[in-house]
């Protein structure tokens, strides 16, 4: 729903000739550049994921790259958006990691990626406002600041006391697992 709304907003904001835009997007250099940027993003994501694992028994970069690409396949070609995270966690557990460390590394890498998107939106929205005018950018400014506020609140709840109160009411096996993630 959110993705559809954002796509509708962007399509309505496109100015100029759509044919010219299609021509620019299909240029070989632009296609190569987009592929290179996507490849760099995958390598950076694997590196961040590797940094989230304990240093004493950290798998190699290429092992994690294989797990990441397998998880990326699951996210793109199977229904649901978190299947790849489960696959990555399971692959780490099969490789000898404890489930707490594996789940924590995937969760923290996902959270860090989400934070980077929110901060990028908050930092670039003022530039968009300078180009289009503040009146046109108010909805986007509101969305960016709301996303930042909800991300701060969500992170505080994830790592804070309210979660501990809720988790203490869960079965002992689940509450122990949550405490080990923190």
C-alpha positions in Angstrom: 0.0 0.0 0.0 2.8 2.4 0.9 4.8 1.4 -2.1 1.9 1.9 -4.4 1.2 5.3 -2.9 4.8 6.5 -3.3 4.8 5.2 -6.9 1.6 7.1 -7.6 3.1 10.3 -6.1 6.3 10.0 -8.1 4.5 9.3 -11.4 2.3 12.4 -10.8 5.4 14.5 -10.1 7.2 13.6 -13.3 7.6 16.7 -15.4 8.6 16.6 -19.1 8.3 14.1 -21.8 7.8 10.5 -20.7 9.3 9.3 -24.0 12.5 11.2 -23.3 12.6 9.6 -19.8 12.2 6.1 -21.3 15.0 6.9 -23.7 17.4 8.0 -20.9 16.6 4.9 -18.8 17.5 2.5 -21.7 20.8 4.0 -22.5 23.5 1.3 -22.2 25.7 3.4 -19.9 22.8 4.1 -17.6 21.9 0.3 -17.5 25.6 -0.5 -16.8 25.7 2.2 -14.1 22.5 0.9 -12.4 23.9 -2.6 -12.4 27.2 -1.5 -10.9 25.5 0.5 -8.2 23.2 -2.5 -7.3 26.3 -4.8 -7.2 28.1 -2.4 -4.9 25.0 -2.2 -2.7 25.0 -6.0 -2.3 28.7 -6.1 -1.4 28.2 -3.3 1.1 25.2 -5.1 2.6 27.2 -8.3 3.0 30.1 -6.3 4.6 27.7 -4.7 7.1 26.2 -8.1 7.9 29.6 -9.5 8.4 30.4 -6.7 10.9 27.3 -7.7 12.9 28.7 -11.2 13.6 31.0 -12.0 16.5 34.6 -11.6 15.3 35.9 -14.9 16.8 33.8 -17.2 14.6 32.8 -15.0 11.7 32.3 -16.7 8.4 34.2 -15.5 5.3 32.9 -12.7 3.1 32.2 -15.0 0.2 30.3 -17.5 2.4 28.1 -14.6 3.6 27.8 -13.4 0.0 26.4 -16.8 -1.0 24.0 -16.8 1.9 23.0 -13.2 1.1 22.3 -13.9 -2.6 20.3 -17.0 -1.7 18.2 -14.8 0.7 17.9 -12.2 -2.0 16.5 -14.8 -4.3 13.9 -15.9 -1.7 12.9 -12.3 -1.1 12.4 -11.5 -4.8 10.8 -14.7 -6.1 8.8 -16.1 -3.3 5.8 -14.4 -1.6 6.5 -12.4 1.5 9.4 -10.1 2.3 11.2 -11.8 5.2 11.8 -15.3 3.8 15.3 -14.4 2.8 16.1 -13.3 6.3 15.0 -16.7 7.6 17.1 -18.4 4.9 20.1 -16.3 5.9 19.7 -17.1 9.6 19.2 -20.8 8.9 22.3 -20.9 6.7 24.4 -19.3 9.5 23.0 -21.8 12.0 23.8 -24.7 9.7 27.3 -23.2 9.4 27.9 -23.4 13.1 26.6 -20.1 14.5 24.4 -20.0 17.5 20.8 -19.1 16.6 20.9 -16.0 18.8 23.9 -14.6 17.0 22.6 -15.4 13.6 19.2 -13.9 14.2 20.7 -10.9 15.9 23.1 -10.2 13.0 20.3 -10.4 10.4 18.0 -8.2 12.5 20.7 -5.6 13.1 21.7 -5.5 9.5 18.0 -5.0 8.5 17.6 -2.3 11.1 20.7 -0.5 10.0 19.5 -0.6 6.4 16.2 0.8 7.5 17.9 3.6 9.4 20.0 4.5 6.5 16.9 4.8 4.2 15.2 7.0 6.8 18.2 9.2 7.3 18.8 9.5 3.6 15.1 10.6 3.1 15.5 13.2 5.9 18.7 14.6 4.6 17.6 14.8 0.9 14.1 16.1 1.4 15.3 19.7 2.1 17.1 19.7 -1.2 14.0 18.5 -2.9 12.2 21.4 -1.3 14.7 23.9 -2.6 14.2 22.6 -6.1 10.4 22.3 -6.1 9.5 24.9 -3.6 8.4 24.5 0.0 4.7 24.3 -0.7 5.1 21.3 -3.0 7.5 19.6 -0.6 5.3 19.8 2.5 3.8 16.3 2.1 7.2 14.8 1.6 8.7 16.7 4.5 5.9 15.4 6.7 6.4 11.8 5.6 10.2 12.0 6.1 9.9 13.5 9.6 7.2 11.1 10.5 9.3 8.2 9.4 12.2 9.5 11.4 10.0 9.9 14.6 8.4 6.4 14.2 11.9 4.9 13.6 13.2 6.4 16.7 10.2 5.2 18.7 10.3 1.8 17.2 14.0 1.4 17.9 13.5 2.6 21.5 10.7 0.0 21.9 12.8 -2.7 20.3 15.7 -2.2 22.7 14.0 -0.6 25.6 12.0 -1.4 28.7 8.5 -1.7 27.2 9.6 -4.7 25.2 11.1 -6.3 28.3 7.8 -5.9 30.2 5.9 -7.6 27.3 8.5 -10.3 26.8 8.5 -11.3 30.5 4.8 -12.4 30.0 5.8 -14.7 27.1 6.8 -18.4 27.6 10.3 -18.7 29.2 11.8 -20.1 26.0 10.8 -17.0 24.0 11.8 -14.4 26.7 15.2 -16.0 27.0 15.7 -15.8 23.3 14.8 -12.1 23.3 17.2 -11.3 26.1 20.0 -13.0 24.3 19.3 -10.8 21.2 19.8 -7.7 23.3 
